[in-house]
Amino acid sequence: MRLKTLFYISLTVFLFNCQEAKVSQEKKETQAEIEARTIGPKDIEALEYTEFSLSQDAKKTVTDWQKYKDLNVQVLLLKSADFSFFNDDRTNVLTFIKDLKAEMPKAIRTKPIEARFSALDTKLQKLNSTLLLYNSTKAEKLESVKEFLISVSNFNLQINKKLEFEKNNIGRPDMNPSQL
């Protein structure tokens, strides 16, 4: 009887020790996985893309466009690896995009700018979805960040091009079709 009791006590101690070793090993693996998925400012800084900012004329045109200013603040935070806005609920992101489009100044509402805005909308929603997915890899998240930053840059470029074209638009002489 004494031998059986000793056996059960030994078995119980052995099982508890095995469980503790397993739990600590799982925590280390989980921490390593978290670090492998975490994006830092250096990761974002290493992304290669051409960044366009607004010209002086464009800055004057969008002075009263508050949602655009908010977008620029979020882009700066994104570059410092603060994903709080982009990790937000999908409805908040959609509301932001809707408000951003509604407040767009009439002076820059053209088909090319609206097309760039549509691309910006798509990339913002993709970034939001990618960041909210638990099983997204770091590479997928960085690719979505890069695509979004490129779309913002292209949006700025299109605004600059529109205003530059208007500034440099020299009146053409009226040509009579018979003169051609």
C-alpha positions, 0 to 999 in steps of 0.5 A: 500500500505504501508503495502505491501511495508513493507511486501516485505522489511521484506520478502527480509531481512528475505530471505537474512538472511536465505541465509547467515546462510546457506552459513556459515553452508555449509563452516563449513561442508566443512571444517570438510570434508576436515579435515576428508580427510586430511592425516598428517605425524602422520597418515602415521607414524601410519601405521604398516608394515615391512620396509627393506632398502638396504644392503651395497652391494645393495647400491653399486650396485644401486649407479648410478641408479638415478631414484631409488634415486629419488624414495627414495626421493619421499618415504621420502616426502610421509612419511612426507605427501607431496603427490605432486609427487603422486598427479601428472598427470598420464602420469608423473607417468607412465613416471617415472616408465618407466624410473625407469625400463629402468635404472635398473642395469643389475646386479639386473635384475632377474625375482624375482626383476622384479616381485617386480618391477611390484608390485611396479608399480601397487601400485604406479599407484593405489596410484596415482589414489586413491589420484586423486579421489575426493571422496576417503576416508581417509582410502582408501588413507591410505591403498594405501599409506601403500600398496605402502610403502610395495611394495617399502620395498619388492622391497628393500628386493628382491634386498638384497636377490639376492645380498646376495645369489650371495655373499654366493653362494658356488660352488657345486661339479659336481655330476655324475648322477650315484653317486646319 
